């Protein structure tokens, strides 16, 4: 059995993200062989119901982008219930600027986002990771489920990703003396004109 089939079997069995280093150790091969195997598997899965989703240094086997409409229909009620504009606003910020701290999310939105972040974590749309710059805090980033639900294999595949990311970075880098920055509650949010919790 070739390495591509083994990788596919492991990803299906694990049903969660795994790193290339872990796969290499498990299969007793080099990371380069794993990368080549993943590239080959990605090609073989084209036109099928499953696809590889990459994020950071991890990979997961999820539903293919072509299945988005079907999966969306099956999960729409659960994912949309009680999220509202605040949830979509927060998701957009994390997608285009993550990993990002809660303080930064609060600053961009102009309101406390603790409640909506908790709701998104419970739904499995976002996840918390340790902040490498401050071990006492966390950063938020989209989960593999979120990327799969959106029908993208990589964060960079999101619409206008680079433009939106740059706009947020410019917004956050604005000088403190700017009156629009001094009071975050009146800032223009890149994703919405409203500021609701």
Backbone as a chain_set.jsonl record, in Angstrom:
{"seq": "XXXXXXXXXXXXXXXXXXXXXXXXXXXXXXXXXXXXXXXXXXXXXXXXXXXXXXXXXXXXXXXXXXXXXXXXXXXXXXXXXXXXXXXXXXXXXXXXXXXXXXXXXXXXXXXXXXXXXXXXXXXXXXXXXXXXXXXXXXXXXXXXXXXXXXXXXXXXXXXXXXXXXXXXXXXXXXXXXXXXXXXXXXXXXXXXXXXXX", "coords": {"N": [[0.858, -1.201, 0.0], [0.597, 2.196, -0.909], [2.057, 5.305, 0.28], [0.287, 7.428, 0.068], [-2.301, 6.317, 0.281], [-2.147, 5.369, 2.867], [-1.88, 7.733, 4.342], [-4.372, 8.887, 3.774], [-6.069, 7.021, 5.023], [-5.328, 7.312, 7.709], [-5.988, 10.009, 8.211], [-8.739, 9.877, 7.837], [-9.444, 8.124, 9.873], [-8.512, 9.481, 12.182], [-10.012, 11.846, 12.143], [-9.558, 14.5, 12.801], [-7.415, 17.419, 12.911], [-3.996, 16.89, 11.955], [-0.427, 17.002, 12.234], [2.29, 17.324, 9.855], [4.719, 16.387, 10.792], [3.937, 14.589, 12.764], [2.598, 12.679, 11.218], [4.75, 11.769, 9.69], [6.372, 10.585, 11.642], [4.634, 8.589, 12.565], [4.332, 6.981, 10.303], [6.892, 6.319, 9.802], [8.545, 7.708, 7.946], [10.026, 10.392, 5.982], [9.419, 13.956, 6.436], [9.294, 15.241, 4.021], [8.468, 13.215, 2.329], [5.934, 12.875, 3.323], [4.777, 15.345, 2.675], [4.863, 15.184, -0.119], [3.189, 13.014, -0.435], [0.789, 14.069, 0.55], [0.314, 16.044, -1.343], [-0.109, 14.481, -3.595], [-2.35, 13.056, -2.747], [-4.18, 15.129, -2.5], [-4.607, 15.743, -5.166], [-5.737, 13.333, -6.075], [-8.142, 13.356, -4.748], [-9.667, 15.224, -5.993], [-12.765, 16.156, -7.353], [-14.119, 14.383, -5.811], [-16.059, 13.477, -2.85], [-14.742, 14.229, -0.573], [-12.045, 16.258, 0.765], [-8.764, 17.685, 1.219], [-7.919, 19.848, 3.885], [-5.938, 22.535, 4.675], [-4.157, 24.108, 7.309], [-2.077, 26.294, 8.953], [0.496, 24.274, 10.079], [-0.842, 21.942, 9.81], [-3.119, 19.333, 8.705], [-6.282, 18.206, 7.495], [-8.901, 15.855, 6.795], [-11.756, 16.587, 5.138], [-15.174, 17.465, 4.133], [-15.623, 18.039, 0.629], [-15.222, 21.174, -1.163], [-17.127, 21.344, -3.193], [-19.284, 20.128, -2.097], [-20.383, 21.92, -0.452], [-22.925, 23.261, -0.604], [-24.726, 21.196, -0.031], [-23.879, 20.366, 2.561], [-24.179, 22.766, 3.859], [-26.93, 23.091, 3.753], [-27.717, 21.033, 5.435], [-26.651, 21.788, 7.861], [-27.31, 24.417, 8.327], [-29.409, 25.47, 9.992], [-28.505, 24.872, 12.597], [-26.015, 26.218, 12.732], [-26.662, 28.875, 12.234], [-28.415, 29.657, 14.192], [-29.097, 31.966, 16.643], [-26.697, 33.311, 16.216], [-26.513, 35.715, 14.682], [-25.824, 39.155, 13.69], [-23.653, 39.969, 15.261], [-22.218, 37.623, 15.693], [-21.447, 36.897, 13.081], [-19.923, 39.096, 12.428], [-17.798, 38.882, 14.248], [-16.731, 36.399, 13.485], [-15.853, 37.044, 10.907], [-13.792, 38.862, 11.485], [-11.958, 37.225, 12.859], [-11.417, 35.314, 10.878], [-10.166, 36.867, 8.873], [-8.12, 38.153, 10.211], [-7.031, 36.567, 12.131], [-4.516, 34.395, 13.713], [-5.895, 36.021, 16.558], [-6.169, 38.207, 19.379], [-8.576, 38.451, 22.108], [-8.765, 41.017, 23.092], [-7.967, 42.543, 20.9], [-10.003, 41.905, 19.121], [-12.188, 42.985, 20.494], [-11.438, 45.655, 20.328], [-11.555, 46.231, 17.573], [-14.277, 45.759, 17.06], [-15.452, 47.418, 18.898], [-16.876, 46.772, 21.143], [-17.457, 44.598, 24.008], [-16.56, 41.305, 23.434], [-16.776, 38.858, 24.652], [-19.004, 37.142, 25.217], [-20.044, 36.386, 22.664], [-17.794, 35.188, 21.545], [-17.511, 32.98, 23.191], [-19.83, 31.578, 22.474], [-19.249, 30.969, 19.805], [-17.036, 29.342, 20.121], [-18.156, 27.153, 21.447], [-19.78, 26.175, 19.426], [-17.9, 25.173, 17.778], [-16.728, 26.653, 15.776], [-14.704, 28.467, 16.115], [-11.43, 28.363, 17.65], [-9.317, 28.281, 20.565], [-5.938, 29.182, 21.006], [-2.721, 29.021, 22.523], [-1.175, 32.093, 23.353], [1.807, 32.965, 21.985], [3.289, 35.166, 22.724], [2.393, 35.892, 25.163], [1.855, 33.915, 27.691], [-0.255, 33.863, 29.409], [-2.538, 34.498, 28.109], [-4.85, 33.973, 25.331], [-5.164, 33.257, 21.799], [-7.447, 33.626, 19.095], [-8.631, 31.575, 16.472], [-9.891, 30.36, 13.274], [-11.584, 27.196, 13.069], [-10.948, 23.907, 11.617], [-13.399, 22.923, 10.894], [-14.83, 25.263, 10.404], [-13.502, 26.297, 8.122], [-14.021, 24.217, 6.362], [-16.815, 24.337, 6.271], [-17.117, 26.778, 5.012], [-16.189, 26.142, 2.588], [-13.523, 26.324, 1.704], [-10.065, 25.528, 1.199], [-7.863, 26.666, 2.246], [-7.034, 29.445, 4.357], [-6.219, 31.654, 2.897], [-7.72, 31.458, 0.605], [-10.081, 32.739, 0.945], [-12.541, 35.22, -0.03], [-11.203, 38.246, -1.29], [-9.071, 38.262, 0.547], [-6.389, 39.252, 1.13], [-6.733, 42.028, 0.761], [-8.721, 42.69, 2.664], [-7.474, 41.912, 5.027], [-5.304, 43.666, 5.092], [-6.648, 46.074, 5.335], [-7.742, 45.878, 7.898], [-5.396, 45.723, 9.413], [-4.296, 48.247, 8.913], [-6.264, 49.8, 10.098], [-5.969, 49.064, 12.8], [-3.452, 49.99, 13.253], [-3.63, 52.692, 13.31], [-2.775, 55.947, 14.508], [-2.872, 56.747, 18.046], [-3.675, 59.349, 18.697], [-5.57, 59.975, 16.868], [-8.895, 60.862, 16.625], [-10.888, 59.087, 15.962], [-9.899, 56.719, 16.738], [-9.482, 56.909, 19.39], [-11.861, 56.441, 20.673], [-13.074, 53.465, 20.483], [-15.687, 52.599, 20.178], [-16.936, 54.177, 18.347], [-15.697, 53.671, 16.014], [-15.341, 52.837, 12.536], [-16.239, 49.728, 11.641], [-14.638, 47.28, 9.668], [-16.335, 45.334, 8.721], [-18.946, 45.842, 9.359], [-21.42, 48.332, 9.984], [-22.57, 48.494, 12.37], [-22.427, 48.077, 15.931], [-22.715, 45.696, 17.889], [-23.116, 43.523, 20.708]], "CA": [[0.0, 0.0, 0.0], [1.451, 3.371, -0.994], [1.964, 6.251, 1.397], [-0.904, 8.259, -0.106], [-3.438, 5.586, 0.838], [-1.964, 5.313, 4.329], [-2.201, 9.067, 4.861], [-5.826, 9.033, 3.679], [-6.677, 6.175, 6.054], [-5.062, 7.913, 9.019], [-6.779, 11.235, 8.328], [-10.132, 9.477, 7.998], [-9.578, 7.519, 11.207], [-8.302, 10.49, 13.221], [-11.129, 12.797, 12.085], [-9.117, 15.743, 13.414], [-6.171, 17.889, 12.287], [-2.722, 16.301, 12.359], [0.723, 17.664, 11.648], [3.137, 16.539, 8.955], [5.739, 15.719, 11.606], [3.291, 13.433, 13.418], [2.375, 11.677, 10.178], [6.048, 11.207, 9.326], [6.78, 9.697, 12.726], [3.719, 7.449, 12.6], [4.565, 6.122, 9.144], [8.338, 6.073, 9.715], [9.068, 8.285, 6.705], [10.451, 11.778, 6.157], [8.368, 14.944, 6.245], [9.201, 15.507, 2.58], [7.635, 12.148, 1.755], [4.562, 13.17, 3.733], [4.324, 16.477, 1.864], [4.62, 14.674, -1.464], [2.005, 12.167, -0.342], [-0.372, 14.952, 0.705], [0.109, 16.695, -2.633], [-0.693, 13.465, -4.474], [-3.691, 12.759, -2.241], [-5.02, 16.273, -2.836], [-4.959, 15.587, -6.58], [-6.612, 12.166, -6.222], [-9.443, 13.646, -4.153], [-10.396, 16.188, -6.814], [-13.975, 15.589, -7.921], [-14.704, 13.439, -4.85], [-16.838, 14.098, -1.779], [-13.851, 14.664, 0.505], [-10.901, 17.053, 0.323], [-7.828, 18.054, 2.279], [-7.967, 21.239, 4.335], [-4.662, 22.867, 5.294], [-4.114, 25.314, 8.142], [-0.789, 26.324, 9.635], [1.274, 23.1, 9.681], [-1.689, 20.777, 10.002], [-4.004, 18.977, 7.606], [-7.436, 17.427, 7.913], [-9.741, 15.356, 5.715], [-13.108, 17.097, 5.354], [-16.012, 17.445, 2.936], [-15.096, 18.832, -0.476], [-15.905, 22.452, -1.396], [-18.288, 21.13, -4.063], [-20.377, 19.634, -1.269], [-20.746, 22.998, 0.468], [-24.363, 23.523, -0.607], [-25.381, 20.095, 0.668], [-23.54, 20.434, 3.981], [-24.774, 24.0, 4.377], [-28.361, 22.84, 3.945], [-27.878, 20.135, 6.571], [-26.191, 22.394, 9.12], [-27.647, 25.836, 8.368], [-30.207, 25.826, 11.151], [-27.686, 24.824, 13.81], [-24.953, 27.216, 12.709], [-27.173, 30.245, 12.172], [-29.263, 29.956, 15.337], [-28.621, 32.888, 17.665], [-25.416, 33.953, 15.91], [-26.829, 37.087, 14.34], [-24.809, 40.029, 13.116], [-22.463, 39.99, 16.122], [-21.457, 36.41, 15.434], [-20.854, 36.979, 11.749], [-18.919, 40.15, 12.522], [-16.651, 38.323, 14.967], [-16.16, 35.36, 12.631], [-15.135, 37.709, 9.819], [-12.551, 39.424, 12.036], [-11.027, 36.128, 13.147], [-11.023, 34.719, 9.605], [-9.28, 37.729, 8.101], [-7.042, 38.726, 10.997], [-6.54, 35.59, 13.1], [-4.896, 34.346, 15.134], [-6.079, 37.36, 17.108], [-6.572, 38.192, 20.786], [-9.904, 38.997, 22.394], [-8.614, 42.466, 23.239], [-7.95, 43.121, 19.557], [-11.358, 41.744, 18.576], [-12.998, 44.008, 21.172], [-11.041, 46.97, 19.824], [-12.079, 46.382, 16.219], [-15.74, 45.81, 17.1], [-15.882, 48.512, 19.757], [-17.677, 46.258, 22.253], [-16.954, 43.378, 24.626], [-16.935, 40.164, 22.597], [-16.628, 37.626, 25.428], [-20.158, 36.261, 25.082], [-20.15, 35.832, 21.318], [-16.655, 34.3, 21.351], [-17.849, 31.726, 23.876], [-20.828, 30.886, 21.66], [-18.587, 30.458, 18.611], [-16.185, 28.239, 20.567], [-19.044, 26.019, 21.723], [-20.254, 25.651, 18.147], [-16.786, 24.584, 17.046], [-16.36, 27.495, 14.636], [-13.422, 29.063, 16.48], [-10.691, 27.656, 18.68], [-8.331, 29.084, 21.287], [-4.572, 28.671, 21.035], [-1.885, 29.796, 23.439], [-0.509, 33.256, 22.786], [3.248, 32.788, 22.179], [3.866, 36.384, 23.309], [1.878, 36.039, 26.524], [1.331, 32.594, 28.06], [-1.453, 34.014, 30.238], [-3.687, 34.81, 27.263], [-5.088, 33.106, 24.182], [-5.501, 33.828, 20.511], [-8.56, 32.926, 18.46], [-8.467, 31.3, 15.047], [-10.975, 29.514, 12.777], [-11.339, 25.758, 13.128], [-11.043, 23.21, 10.347], [-14.826, 22.841, 10.574], [-15.229, 26.541, 9.831], [-12.987, 26.365, 6.758], [-14.761, 23.231, 5.582], [-18.164, 24.857, 6.086], [-17.038, 27.877, 4.046], [-15.817, 25.589, 1.294], [-12.179, 26.716, 1.293], [-9.027, 24.639, 1.696], [-6.882, 27.486, 2.954], [-7.514, 30.775, 4.744], [-5.916, 32.597, 1.821], [-8.698, 31.307, -0.474], [-11.264, 33.547, 1.242], [-12.682, 36.368, -0.935], [-10.499, 39.498, -0.982], [-8.371, 38.016, 1.805], [-5.266, 40.173, 1.355], [-7.232, 43.397, 0.879], [-9.42, 42.845, 3.941], [-6.482, 41.805, 6.098], [-4.531, 44.909, 5.118], [-7.515, 47.139, 5.832], [-7.829, 45.735, 9.356], [-4.083, 46.062, 9.962], [-4.195, 49.707, 8.853], [-7.205, 50.299, 11.108], [-5.4, 48.848, 14.127], [-2.185, 50.72, 13.366], [-3.9, 54.129, 13.31], [-2.192, 56.608, 15.69], [-3.791, 56.966, 19.169], [-4.212, 60.698, 18.759], [-6.708, 60.051, 15.946], [-10.111, 60.854, 17.432], [-11.723, 57.928, 15.663], [-9.321, 55.562, 17.403], [-9.557, 57.126, 20.827], [-13.095, 55.836, 21.156], [-13.342, 52.352, 19.584], [-17.119, 52.377, 19.993], [-17.439, 54.928, 17.199], [-14.905, 53.319, 14.849], [-15.994, 52.115, 11.458], [-15.835, 48.334, 11.559], [-14.494, 46.889, 8.269], [-17.323, 44.351, 8.335], [-20.317, 46.244, 9.678], [-21.575, 49.676, 10.489], [-23.196, 48.399, 13.68], [-21.554, 47.574, 16.99], [-23.551, 44.996, 18.864], [-22.432, 42.42, 21.376]], "C": [[0.888, 1.244, 0.0], [1.156, 4.359, 0.135], [0.724, 7.135, 1.299], [-2.132, 7.606, 0.515], [-3.352, 5.525, 2.357], [-2.321, 6.651, 4.976], [-3.71, 9.269, 4.869], [-6.529, 8.249, 4.782], [-6.511, 6.79, 7.439], [-5.919, 9.154, 9.224], [-8.258, 10.913, 8.52], [-10.373, 8.936, 9.402], [-9.462, 8.556, 12.325], [-9.47, 11.472, 13.303], [-10.82, 14.101, 12.811], [-7.807, 16.162, 12.766], [-4.939, 17.179, 12.836], [-1.595, 17.021, 11.635], [1.542, 16.737, 10.771], [4.191, 15.775, 9.738], [5.169, 14.476, 12.28], [3.048, 12.317, 12.415], [3.681, 10.985, 9.797], [6.524, 10.211, 10.384], [5.937, 8.432, 12.749], [3.994, 6.459, 11.475], [6.043, 5.808, 8.913], [8.911, 6.502, 8.36], [9.486, 9.715, 6.985], [9.262, 12.728, 5.945], [8.206, 15.299, 4.768], [8.338, 14.465, 1.899], [6.163, 12.374, 2.109], [3.991, 14.306, 2.879], [4.013, 16.05, 0.435], [3.361, 13.812, -1.489], [0.729, 12.991, -0.228], [-0.71, 15.642, -0.617], [-0.561, 15.725, -3.611], [-2.119, 13.135, -4.056], [-4.658, 13.884, -2.596], [-5.491, 16.187, -4.294], [-5.964, 14.459, -6.766], [-8.025, 12.442, -5.714], [-10.262, 14.648, -4.962], [-11.597, 15.505, -7.468], [-14.66, 14.578, -7.018], [-15.457, 14.203, -3.765], [-16.014, 14.601, -0.611], [-12.679, 15.442, -0.08], [-9.994, 17.327, 1.515], [-7.991, 19.528, 2.597], [-6.675, 21.506, 5.091], [-4.795, 24.135, 6.133], [-2.864, 25.237, 9.002], [0.026, 25.117, 9.157], [0.481, 21.814, 9.84], [-2.593, 20.551, 8.789], [-5.139, 18.12, 8.147], [-8.212, 16.985, 6.68], [-11.18, 15.765, 6.003], [-13.917, 17.003, 4.071], [-15.455, 18.4, 1.887], [-15.875, 20.132, -0.644], [-17.165, 22.298, -2.25], [-19.513, 20.644, -3.292], [-20.912, 20.707, -0.326], [-22.254, 23.221, 0.551], [-25.113, 22.446, 0.165], [-25.148, 20.18, 2.168], [-24.164, 21.667, 4.616], [-26.259, 23.796, 4.657], [-28.602, 21.994, 5.194], [-27.55, 20.8, 7.907], [-26.626, 23.84, 9.322], [-28.402, 26.244, 9.63], [-29.363, 25.874, 12.424], [-26.671, 25.956, 13.859], [-25.47, 28.655, 12.754], [-27.983, 30.629, 13.399], [-28.532, 30.826, 16.351], [-27.261, 33.53, 17.375], [-25.63, 35.432, 15.6], [-25.649, 37.855, 13.776], [-23.521, 40.033, 13.931], [-21.58, 38.782, 15.862], [-20.748, 36.459, 14.099], [-19.727, 38.005, 11.711], [-17.634, 39.595, 13.146], [-15.955, 37.251, 14.145], [-15.323, 35.994, 11.521], [-13.798, 38.266, 10.301], [-11.524, 38.331, 12.267], [-10.536, 35.477, 11.854], [-9.962, 35.558, 8.898], [-8.107, 38.302, 8.883], [-6.432, 37.73, 11.991], [-5.196, 34.997, 12.739], [-4.884, 35.754, 15.746], [-6.59, 37.271, 18.537], [-7.971, 38.762, 20.977], [-9.842, 40.515, 22.527], [-8.637, 43.143, 21.882], [-9.323, 43.02, 18.893], [-12.274, 42.804, 19.171], [-12.715, 45.394, 20.592], [-11.643, 47.222, 18.437], [-13.597, 46.54, 16.231], [-16.248, 46.978, 17.944], [-16.747, 48.084, 20.924], [-17.012, 45.009, 22.823], [-17.473, 42.165, 23.849], [-16.901, 38.828, 23.336], [-17.771, 36.637, 25.186], [-20.222, 35.596, 23.712], [-18.98, 34.902, 21.017], [-16.918, 32.945, 22.001], [-18.837, 30.906, 23.047], [-20.187, 30.265, 20.418], [-17.646, 29.303, 18.935], [-17.02, 26.984, 20.796], [-19.517, 25.365, 20.438], [-19.134, 25.044, 17.307], [-16.357, 25.374, 15.828], [-15.014, 28.182, 14.854], [-12.741, 28.186, 17.516], [-9.681, 28.604, 19.322], [-6.974, 28.397, 21.226], [-3.756, 29.584, 21.946], [-1.197, 30.942, 22.711], [1.0, 33.12, 23.035], [3.936, 33.988, 22.828], [3.431, 36.608, 24.751], [1.172, 34.752, 26.928], [0.063, 32.688, 28.898], [-2.696, 34.278, 29.409], [-3.773, 33.856, 26.079], [-5.327, 33.923, 22.917], [-6.631, 32.996, 19.918], [-8.278, 32.754, 16.971], [-9.611, 30.395, 14.583], [-10.599, 28.043, 12.872], [-11.362, 25.168, 11.717], [-12.505, 23.107, 9.916], [-15.308, 24.122, 9.91], [-14.768, 26.645, 8.377], [-13.744, 25.409, 5.848], [-16.165, 23.727, 5.273], [-18.182, 25.967, 5.033], [-16.638, 27.394, 2.651], [-14.467, 26.036, 0.783], [-11.164, 25.757, 1.908], [-7.979, 25.371, 2.51], [-7.502, 28.851, 3.272], [-7.357, 31.767, 3.594], [-6.91, 32.523, 0.661], [-9.975, 32.115, -0.225], [-11.34, 34.747, 0.303], [-11.958, 37.608, -0.408], [-9.709, 39.396, 0.322], [-7.287, 39.056, 2.082], [-5.741, 41.606, 1.565], [-7.886, 43.642, 2.239], [-8.436, 42.808, 5.105], [-5.679, 43.1, 6.23], [-5.36, 46.051, 5.679], [-7.62, 47.086, 7.358], [-6.509, 46.14, 10.005], [-3.886, 47.58, 9.982], [-5.071, 50.349, 9.919], [-6.59, 50.207, 12.501], [-4.112, 49.622, 14.35], [-2.371, 52.239, 13.396], [-3.355, 54.756, 14.586], [-3.231, 56.899, 16.765], [-4.413, 58.345, 19.189], [-5.377, 60.916, 17.799], [-7.987, 59.911, 16.745], [-10.986, 59.653, 17.157], [-11.191, 56.679, 16.323], [-9.452, 55.688, 18.909], [-10.795, 56.497, 21.432], [-13.496, 54.718, 20.21], [-14.813, 52.173, 19.285], [-17.669, 53.131, 18.796], [-16.625, 54.647, 15.949], [-15.772, 52.673, 13.771], [-15.422, 50.716, 11.395], [-15.719, 47.944, 10.094], [-15.603, 45.971, 7.786], [-18.756, 44.798, 8.576], [-20.332, 47.669, 10.194], [-22.201, 49.666, 11.879], [-22.212, 47.815, 14.665], [-22.424, 46.955, 18.079], [-22.784, 43.853, 19.453], [-22.938, 41.106, 20.837]], "O": [[1.818, 1.348, 0.801], [0.15, 4.255, 0.837], [0.169, 7.547, 2.318], [-2.913, 8.269, 1.197], [-4.366, 5.62, 3.048], [-2.975, 6.698, 6.018], [-4.269, 9.762, 5.849], [-7.469, 8.746, 5.403], [-7.442, 6.788, 8.244], [-6.51, 9.334, 10.289], [-8.951, 11.594, 9.276], [-11.38, 9.25, 10.037], [-10.217, 8.517, 13.296], [-9.871, 11.88, 14.392], [-11.717, 14.732, 13.371], [-7.149, 15.339, 12.13], [-4.851, 16.901, 14.032], [-1.791, 17.579, 10.556], [1.496, 15.516, 10.924], [4.524, 14.642, 9.391], [5.831, 13.441, 12.358], [3.265, 11.144, 12.721], [3.717, 9.769, 9.605], [7.016, 9.131, 10.058], [6.46, 7.333, 12.932], [3.902, 5.247, 11.668], [6.401, 5.122, 7.956], [9.657, 5.761, 7.72], [9.32, 10.203, 8.103], [8.245, 12.356, 5.359], [7.105, 15.619, 4.321], [7.563, 14.785, 0.998], [5.268, 12.104, 1.308], [2.852, 14.229, 2.417], [3.027, 16.494, -0.154], [2.572, 13.868, -2.432], [-0.291, 12.658, -0.832], [-1.881, 15.801, -0.961], [-1.465, 16.104, -4.357], [-2.995, 12.956, -4.902], [-5.81, 13.634, -2.95], [-6.634, 16.519, -4.607], [-6.928, 14.598, -7.519], [-8.989, 11.841, -6.187], [-11.427, 14.894, -4.647], [-11.475, 14.43, -8.056], [-15.665, 13.98, -7.402], [-15.485, 15.434, -3.77], [-16.524, 15.319, 0.249], [-12.358, 15.309, -1.261], [-10.408, 17.215, 2.669], [-8.176, 20.354, 1.704], [-6.348, 20.791, 6.038], [-5.449, 25.099, 5.736], [-2.624, 24.245, 9.689], [0.227, 24.952, 7.954], [1.052, 20.733, 9.986], [-2.801, 21.444, 7.968], [-4.976, 17.401, 9.132], [-8.186, 17.653, 5.647], [-11.76, 15.337, 7.001], [-13.425, 16.526, 3.048], [-14.886, 19.44, 2.219], [-17.058, 20.192, -0.307], [-18.144, 23.02, -2.062], [-20.64, 20.737, -3.778], [-21.785, 20.439, 0.499], [-22.804, 23.354, 1.644], [-26.031, 22.748, 0.928], [-26.087, 20.08, 2.957], [-24.621, 21.629, 5.759], [-26.782, 24.267, 5.667], [-29.571, 22.21, 5.922], [-28.093, 20.43, 8.948], [-26.348, 24.43, 10.366], [-28.07, 27.248, 10.261], [-29.489, 26.797, 13.229], [-26.484, 26.584, 14.902], [-24.787, 29.547, 13.258], [-28.218, 31.815, 13.629], [-27.472, 30.453, 16.852], [-26.729, 34.234, 18.234], [-24.99, 36.295, 16.2], [-24.615, 37.281, 13.432], [-22.427, 40.093, 13.37], [-20.355, 38.892, 15.815], [-19.575, 36.1, 14.0], [-18.71, 37.805, 11.048], [-16.534, 39.812, 12.637], [-14.726, 37.195, 14.109], [-14.218, 35.536, 11.23], [-12.788, 38.155, 9.605], [-10.355, 38.487, 11.914], [-9.361, 35.126, 11.749], [-8.979, 35.023, 8.386], [-7.193, 38.877, 8.292], [-5.42, 38.032, 12.623], [-4.771, 35.081, 11.587], [-3.989, 36.558, 15.485], [-7.355, 36.367, 18.872], [-8.486, 39.47, 20.111], [-10.767, 41.215, 22.117], [-9.253, 44.197, 21.721], [-9.752, 43.936, 18.191], [-13.042, 43.444, 18.454], [-13.626, 46.197, 20.392], [-12.173, 48.3, 18.169], [-14.142, 47.362, 15.494], [-17.356, 47.469, 17.723], [-17.298, 48.93, 21.628], [-16.118, 44.433, 22.203], [-18.676, 42.023, 23.635], [-16.988, 37.774, 22.706], [-17.539, 35.447, 24.976], [-20.43, 34.387, 23.612], [-19.155, 33.917, 20.3], [-16.593, 31.899, 21.439], [-18.697, 29.689, 22.93], [-20.547, 29.155, 20.025], [-17.475, 28.392, 18.126], [-16.636, 25.888, 20.388], [-19.641, 24.142, 20.366], [-19.389, 24.468, 16.25], [-15.696, 24.836, 14.94], [-14.279, 28.445, 13.903], [-13.384, 27.372, 18.178], [-9.251, 29.587, 18.718], [-6.875, 27.179, 21.376], [-4.068, 30.763, 22.112], [-0.701, 30.779, 21.596], [1.43, 33.158, 24.187], [5.016, 33.861, 23.406], [4.024, 37.411, 25.472], [0.023, 34.525, 26.55], [-0.627, 31.685, 29.079], [-3.803, 34.284, 29.948], [-2.88, 33.037, 25.857], [-5.645, 35.111, 22.967], [-6.753, 31.805, 20.206], [-7.762, 33.652, 16.306], [-10.238, 29.729, 15.406], [-9.425, 27.689, 12.766], [-11.743, 25.835, 10.755], [-12.818, 23.192, 8.728], [-16.098, 24.081, 8.967], [-15.543, 27.033, 7.503], [-14.067, 25.744, 4.708], [-16.656, 23.563, 4.156], [-19.133, 26.086, 4.26], [-16.734, 28.131, 1.669], [-14.261, 26.126, -0.428], [-11.376, 25.236, 3.004], [-7.297, 24.784, 3.35], [-8.373, 29.338, 2.552], [-8.227, 32.602, 3.345], [-6.944, 33.424, -0.178], [-10.852, 32.168, -1.087], [-10.3, 35.249, -0.124], [-12.085, 37.968, 0.762], [-9.684, 40.341, 1.111], [-7.271, 39.67, 3.149], [-5.228, 42.318, 2.428], [-7.642, 44.662, 2.884], [-8.556, 43.584, 6.053], [-5.41, 43.567, 7.337], [-4.847, 46.897, 6.412], [-7.591, 48.12, 8.027], [-6.503, 46.821, 11.03], [-3.369, 48.129, 10.955], [-4.672, 51.318, 10.564], [-6.676, 51.148, 13.289], [-3.721, 49.881, 15.488], [-1.397, 52.985, 13.495], [-3.464, 54.152, 15.653], [-4.361, 57.262, 16.44], [-5.546, 58.51, 19.641], [-6.089, 61.915, 17.896], [-8.15, 58.933, 17.475], [-11.753, 59.237, 18.025], [-11.91, 55.69, 16.465], [-9.525, 54.685, 19.619], [-10.775, 56.067, 22.586], [-14.189, 54.974, 19.225], [-15.16, 51.643, 18.23], [-18.732, 52.789, 18.277], [-16.824, 55.301, 14.926], [-16.793, 52.049, 14.059], [-14.234, 50.542, 11.121], [-16.629, 48.249, 9.324], [-15.805, 45.83, 6.58], [-19.688, 44.191, 8.047], [-19.355, 48.141, 10.774], [-22.346, 50.72, 12.499], [-21.265, 47.131, 14.275], [-22.808, 47.609, 19.048], [-21.913, 43.271, 18.807], [-22.487, 40.046, 21.271]]}, "num_chains": 1, "name": "protein.A"}
